Amino acid sequence: MRLRMAVRLVRGLLVTIAATGLMASAWAEDKKIKIGVVFDLTGPLAGGGSELNYVGAKIILDHFAKTGVEGYKIEAVYADAQSKPDIAINESVRLLEQEKVDMVLGFFSSAQCVPVAARVEQLKKFMWMTTCISSAVFNEKGYKYVFRPQASGDQFGMMTMDFIAQNTKAKFDKEPKDLRVAIIHEDGAYGVDVSRGNEVGAKKAGFNVVMKEGYSATAPDLSALVTKLKRAKPDVIFHTGYNPDITLLLRQAREQGLKFGALMGHGAGYGVYEKLKEGMGADAAYIFNTDPISIWLANQKTMDPKLSPVIKMVGEEFDKIRPGVAIRSAHVGIGASNTFVFMSDVLPRAIKKYGGVDPDALRKAALDTDIPEGGTMLGFGVKFYGEGTPMAGQNERSFPVVIQYIDDKSSVVWPKSQAQREAVLPLPKGTTYSNQ
C-alpha cells in the first residue's frame, strides 16, 4: 500500500513538474518584443539612402536577435514603404494591428515621418525614428509615444551656414554681405525644414540671399531651375535633395555651364557617395554634405570605449553585404547607431524598471534616457525634450557635422572639434563647376 502511494506521489510530482515546465516554457516564449521596421527598399528613396539605413538597423537587430535583451527575444518584422508616404502609413498600421508588433522603428523620409507619427500617436503605440529629420514631425505636436535621437532639419541648415560664415573672409576673401548664396530644396517636409534653417543661418551671418526656391523631387526636368541659378550667380549653393534629383540637377548644371564656388548638401542623397560618383563621376569631388558623422569617422578617443567593438562589428557586417564600397555611407551608421541606442539603453530599462515592452513602459524608459556626448556611435549624446515642451520627443543633444568628399574619401571639416582636415574652398580652378 505504501509503495503504491509512493508511486502515485512520484507520478503526481512528475506530472506537476512537467506541467510547470510547460508553463515556464510557454511563459519564456511569451517574453518577446516584436519590432516593426519600415524603410524604403524600392523606389527612388531606396538608392537615396533609405536602403542603407535599413542595412545598418538590420545589422544591429540581427545582433540582438542572437543575444536577446533582459530575457526577451527580439523579433523584427520588415516592411517596404516603397518611397511613398501613404504606403508608409498603411504598412505601419498593418504591422501594429495585424502583425501585432509592439512598436515601429526606422523611417527615412520626413514626408513619411510626419503623417506616420500622427497615426502612431493616435493609436497610442510606440515609434522610434532613426533617420528622418524634419522639425515638423514634433514641433508643437505634444506627442507622448514618438521619439527621435536623430538631429533635426533646422540644425542641418544652420550648421552649413555657420560653416560658410566662418570661412567667408579667409576662403572667399569677401565680407558676408558680399557673399551671394542660393538656397534650393525639394519641396517636401525635409527640404522645407532644412531651407528654413538655411534662411535663419543666412540672416544671422548677413549673407546676400540671391535666390530661394523649391522644386518637386520627382520633377523630370530641372533645367529652368538651373537657368535661374545661372542668372543669380551664387558663390555658394545650399541644396537639400534626394536622388536622382541631385544627379539630374548637377548634370543639367554641367550641360548649361553653371558655375559656383561651393555646393553644400544636407544629408539624404548627398550622404550616398557611391550614387553621387555613379551619376557625376569626377565631378562628385569637393561636394560638401551635412549629416550626423559617419561612425567610422567619429573620434573614438572621446567616445564610450564600449562602442568601439560595435562600430567594428557593423563595419565588418556591412563589408560582407557590400564588398568593395569606396566609402561606407554615413547612412549605414545612422541606422545602426540610432537603433543601438534603443536596443542597448531604452529597451533594457523598459523591461527592468517599468516591467515590460508595452507603449507606456517604452515611453517612460525613453524619457529616462540620459546619454552624455560621446555616448553614441555618432558622437552626440541623447536626452529627449520632455512632455509639455514644443519639441517633445526630439533629442536635444544631437548635432550634424560637415564633411567633404576628396579623393574618394570623406573627411569631417566642421565643427573644429571634429575636423579631420581643412576644407577645400572655393572649388579649385579647372574643375567643372568652378567660378574661379
C-alpha positions in Angstrom: 0.0 0.0 0.0 2.8 2.4 1.0 4.6 1.5 -2.2 1.6 2.3 -4.3 1.1 5.6 -2.5 4.7 6.4 -3.1 4.5 5.6 -6.8 1.3 7.7 -7.1 3.0 10.6 -5.3 6.1 10.4 -7.5 3.9 10.3 -10.6 1.9 13.3 -9.4 5.1 15.2 -8.8 6.4 14.3 -12.2 3.1 15.5 -13.8 3.3 18.7 -11.8 6.9 19.3 -12.7 6.1 18.6 -16.4 3.1 20.9 -16.3 5.2 23.6 -14.6 7.9 23.1 -17.2 5.4 23.5 -20.0 4.1 26.7 -18.3 7.6 28.0 -17.9 8.4 27.2 -21.5 5.2 28.9 -22.6 6.0 31.9 -20.4 9.5 32.1 -21.9 8.0 32.0 -25.4 5.8 35.0 -24.5 8.8 37.1 -23.4 9.4 38.6 -26.7 9.3 42.0 -28.4 8.2 42.3 -32.0 9.6 45.3 -33.7 8.1 46.5 -37.0 10.8 48.0 -39.2 9.8 50.4 -42.0 12.3 51.6 -44.7 12.1 52.2 -48.4 13.6 49.1 -50.1 12.2 50.1 -53.6 11.5 53.4 -55.3 13.8 56.4 -55.6 14.4 56.8 -51.8 15.9 53.3 -51.6 19.0 54.4 -53.5 19.0 57.8 -51.9 19.9 56.4 -48.5 16.9 54.6 -47.1 18.1 51.1 -48.0 21.5 51.8 -46.4 19.8 52.9 -43.2 17.8 49.6 -43.3 21.1 47.7 -43.6 22.5 49.5 -40.6 19.4 48.9 -38.5 19.2 45.3 -39.5 22.8 44.6 -38.6 22.0 45.8 -35.0 18.7 44.0 -34.8 20.2 40.7 -36.1 22.9 41.1 -33.4 20.4 41.4 -30.6 18.2 38.7 -32.0 21.1 36.4 -31.2 21.6 37.6 -27.6 18.1 38.8 -26.6 17.6 41.7 -24.2 17.0 41.0 -20.5 15.5 37.6 -21.2 13.3 38.9 -24.1 13.6 37.5 -27.6 13.9 40.0 -30.4 11.8 39.5 -33.5 12.0 42.1 -36.3 9.2 42.3 -39.0 10.2 44.3 -42.0 8.1 46.3 -44.4 8.9 48.3 -47.6 7.4 51.8 -47.7 8.1 51.9 -51.4 9.2 55.6 -51.3 5.5 56.6 -50.8 4.0 58.3 -47.6 0.7 56.5 -48.0 2.4 53.1 -48.2 4.5 54.0 -45.1 1.3 54.8 -43.2 -0.5 51.7 -44.3 2.4 49.4 -43.6 2.9 50.9 -40.1 -0.8 50.4 -39.3 -0.7 46.8 -40.7 2.4 46.0 -38.6 0.8 47.3 -35.5 -2.8 46.0 -35.9 -2.3 42.8 -38.0 1.3 41.7 -37.2 0.8 42.8 -33.6 4.2 44.3 -33.3 5.0 46.1 -30.1 6.4 49.2 -31.8 7.6 50.6 -35.1 11.2 51.7 -35.9 13.0 53.2 -38.9 11.6 55.7 -41.4 13.9 57.6 -43.8 11.8 60.3 -45.4 10.4 63.2 -43.5 7.4 63.2 -45.8 6.6 59.8 -44.3 7.5 60.5 -40.7 5.2 63.5 -40.4 1.9 61.6 -41.2 3.1 58.2 -39.7 4.0 59.8 -36.4 0.5 61.4 -36.1 -1.2 58.0 -36.9 1.0 56.0 -34.5 0.4 58.6 -31.7 -3.3 58.3 -32.4 -3.1 54.6 -31.9 -1.1 55.2 -28.7 1.7 52.9 -29.9 5.5 53.5 -29.6 7.5 54.9 -32.5 11.3 55.2 -32.7 12.6 57.2 -35.7 16.2 56.5 -36.8 16.6 58.8 -39.7 14.1 61.5 -40.9 15.0 65.0 -39.8 12.1 67.4 -40.3 11.3 69.6 -37.2 7.6 69.4 -38.3 7.4 65.9 -37.0 7.4 67.2 -33.4 7.0 71.0 -33.4 4.1 71.9 -31.1 2.6 68.4 -31.6 2.8 67.3 -27.9 3.4 63.6 -28.8 3.9 61.1 -25.9 4.9 57.9 -27.8 7.1 59.2 -30.6 10.9 59.6 -30.2 13.8 60.6 -32.4 17.5 60.5 -31.5 18.5 62.0 -34.9 19.3 65.7 -35.4 16.5 67.9 -36.7 16.4 69.6 -40.1 16.9 73.2 -38.9 20.1 72.1 -37.3 21.4 70.9 -40.7 20.5 74.1 -42.4 22.1 76.3 -39.7 25.2 74.1 -39.5 26.1 74.6 -43.2 25.5 78.4 -43.0 27.7 78.7 -39.9 30.5 76.7 -41.6 30.5 79.1 -44.6 30.2 82.1 -42.3 33.3 81.1 -40.5 35.2 80.7 -43.8 33.8 83.7 -45.8 36.7 86.1 -45.3 39.5 83.5 -45.2 38.4 81.4 -48.2 36.3 83.6 -50.4 38.1 86.9 -49.5 34.7 88.6 -49.1 32.7 90.3 -46.5 29.5 88.3 -45.5 27.2 91.0 -47.1 29.0 90.5 -50.4 28.7 86.7 -50.4 26.0 85.6 -52.8 24.1 82.5 -51.7 21.3 80.4 -53.2 19.0 78.2 -51.2 17.3 75.4 -53.3 15.4 72.4 -51.9 12.9 69.7 -52.7 9.5 70.9 -51.6 8.7 68.1 -49.1 8.8 68.3 -45.3 12.6 67.5 -45.4 13.6 70.2 -47.9 11.4 72.9 -46.4 12.6 72.4 -42.9 16.3 72.4 -43.8 15.8 75.5 -46.0 14.3 77.3 -43.1 17.4 76.6 -41.1 19.4 77.9 -44.1 17.4 81.1 -44.0 17.9 81.7 -40.3 21.6 81.0 -40.7 22.0 83.3 -43.7 20.2 86.1 -41.9 22.4 85.6 -38.8 25.6 85.6 -41.0 24.5 88.6 -43.0 24.7 86.9 -46.4 23.2 88.2 -49.6 20.5 85.6 -50.5 20.1 85.9 -54.2 17.7 83.0 -54.7 15.5 80.7 -52.7 13.3 78.2 -54.5 11.7 74.7 -54.0 11.0 72.1 -56.6 9.4 68.6 -56.7 11.9 65.8 -56.0 10.2 63.8 -58.8 10.5 66.6 -61.4 11.7 65.1 -64.7 13.5 68.3 -65.8 15.3 70.9 -63.6 16.8 73.0 -66.4 14.6 76.0 -65.6 15.9 76.0 -62.0 19.5 75.8 -63.4 18.7 78.8 -65.7 17.6 80.8 -62.6 20.8 79.8 -60.8 22.9 81.0 -63.7 21.2 84.4 -63.6 21.6 84.6 -59.8 25.4 83.9 -59.9 25.7 82.5 -56.4 29.1 82.0 -54.7 27.6 79.1 -52.7 24.6 76.9 -53.4 22.9 75.3 -50.4 20.9 72.3 -51.7 18.6 69.9 -50.0 17.5 67.0 -52.1 17.3 63.2 -52.5 18.5 61.3 -55.6 18.0 61.1 -58.6 17.0 64.8 -58.4 20.6 65.7 -57.2 22.2 63.9 -60.1 19.6 65.5 -62.5 20.3 69.0 -61.2 24.1 68.7 -61.4 24.1 67.0 -64.8 21.9 69.8 -66.2 24.0 72.4 -64.4 27.1 70.9 -66.2 25.3 71.0 -69.5 24.2 74.6 -69.1 27.6 75.8 -67.8 26.5 76.8 -64.2 29.5 78.0 -62.1 29.8 78.5 -58.4 32.3 78.4 -55.5 30.9 75.6 -53.3 28.0 73.2 -53.1 26.6 72.4 -49.7 24.4 69.3 -49.4 22.2 68.3 -46.5 22.0 64.6 -46.0 19.7 62.2 -47.9 21.1 61.8 -51.4 24.3 63.7 -50.5 25.1 61.1 -47.9 25.5 58.3 -50.5 28.8 58.9 -52.2 28.6 55.9 -54.4 25.4 57.3 -56.1 27.0 60.7 -56.5 30.1 59.2 -58.1 27.9 56.9 -60.3 26.0 59.9 -61.6 28.7 62.6 -61.6 32.0 60.8 -62.0 35.0 63.0 -61.1 32.6 66.0 -60.5 31.5 64.4 -57.2 34.8 65.6 -55.8 34.7 68.6 -53.4 31.0 68.4 -52.7 30.1 69.0 -49.1 27.5 67.1 -47.1 25.9 67.8 -43.7 24.9 64.7 -41.8 25.4 63.0 -38.4 29.0 62.0 -38.5 29.9 58.6 -40.1 30.5 56.2 -37.2 33.8 55.3 -39.0 35.0 58.9 -38.9 33.9 59.8 -35.3 36.6 60.5 -32.8 36.7 57.2 -30.8 39.1 58.7 -28.2 36.3 60.9 -26.9 33.7 58.1 -27.2 32.5 55.5 -24.7 35.1 52.7 -25.1 32.3 50.0 -25.2 31.2 51.4 -28.6 34.5 50.6 -30.5 33.8 46.9 -30.9 30.2 47.6 -32.0 31.5 50.0 -34.7 34.0 47.4 -35.8 31.2 44.7 -36.0 28.9 47.0 -38.0 31.7 47.7 -40.5 32.6 44.0 -40.9 29.0 43.0 -41.4 28.4 45.8 -43.9 31.6 44.8 -45.8 30.1 41.3 -46.2 26.9 42.7 -47.6 28.5 45.4 -49.8 32.1 44.4 -50.5 34.4 46.9 -52.3 32.5 50.1 -51.5 34.8 53.0 -51.6 33.2 54.9 -48.7 31.0 53.3 -46.1 28.0 55.6 -46.2 27.1 57.6 -43.1 23.5 56.3 -43.7 24.6 52.8 -42.5 25.9 54.2 -39.3 22.9 56.4 -38.7 20.6 53.4 -38.9 22.9 51.3 -36.8 23.7 53.8 -34.1 20.1 55.1 -33.5 18.8 51.5 -33.4 21.6 50.5 -31.0 20.6 53.4 -28.6 17.1 51.9 -28.4 18.2 48.3 -28.1 21.0 48.9 -25.5 19.6 51.8 -23.5 15.8 52.2 -23.8 14.6 48.6 -24.1 16.6 47.2 -21.1 15.3 50.0 -18.9 11.7 49.4 -20.1 11.9 45.8 -19.1 13.8 46.1 -15.8 12.4 49.4 -14.4 8.9 49.5 -16.0 8.1 45.9 -16.3 7.8 45.1 -20.0 7.5 46.4 -23.5 4.1 48.0 -23.7 3.9 51.5 -25.1 3.9 53.2 -21.7 6.9 51.2 -20.4 8.9 52.1 -23.6 7.8 55.8 -23.4 8.9 56.1 -19.7 12.2 54.4 -20.5 12.9 56.7 -23.4 12.2 59.8 -21.3 14.7 58.5 -18.7 17.5 58.3 -21.3 20.4 60.4 -20.4 23.4 59.6 -22.6 26.3 62.2 -22.5 28.2 63.5 -25.5 30.4 60.6 -26.8 27.9 58.0 -25.6 26.7 57.1 -29.1 28.4 55.9 -32.2 27.5 59.2 -33.8 29.4 61.1 -31.2 26.4 63.0 -29.7 24.5 62.3 -26.6 20.8 61.6 -26.1 18.3 63.3 -23.9 14.8 63.8 -25.1 12.8 67.0 -24.7 10.0 66.2 -22.2 6.3 66.4 -22.4 4.9 69.9 -22.4 7.8 71.3 -24.4 7.5 72.4 -28.1 9.8 69.6 -29.4 8.7 66.8 -27.1 10.3 63.6 -28.3 13.3 65.2 -30.1 16.8 64.5 -28.9 18.2 67.8 -27.6 21.8 66.7 -27.7 22.1 65.6 -31.3 24.2 67.5 -33.9 25.3 67.0 -37.5 28.8 67.7 -39.0 30.0 68.9 -42.3 32.1 66.5 -44.4 33.7 66.9 -47.8 34.4 64.3 -50.4 38.0 64.4 -51.7 40.0 61.7 -53.5 37.2 59.2 -52.9 37.3 59.7 -49.2 35.0 61.6 -46.8 36.5 63.8 -44.2 34.9 65.9 -41.4 35.8 69.6 -41.9 33.4 71.2 -39.4 33.0 71.8 -36.5 36.6 72.3 -35.5 36.2 69.9 -32.5 35.6 67.0 -35.0 37.5 68.3 -38.1 39.9 65.8 -39.7 41.3 68.2 -42.4 40.9 71.7 -43.7 38.1 72.3 -46.2 38.9 72.9 -49.8 37.1 76.2 -50.6 36.3 77.5 -53.1 36.2 74.9 -55.8 39.7 74.5 -57.4 40.4 76.2 -60.7 39.9 73.8 -63.6 37.1 71.8 -62.0 33.8 71.6 -63.9 31.7 74.0 -61.8 34.4 76.3 -60.5 33.8 80.0 -61.0 37.5 80.8 -60.4 
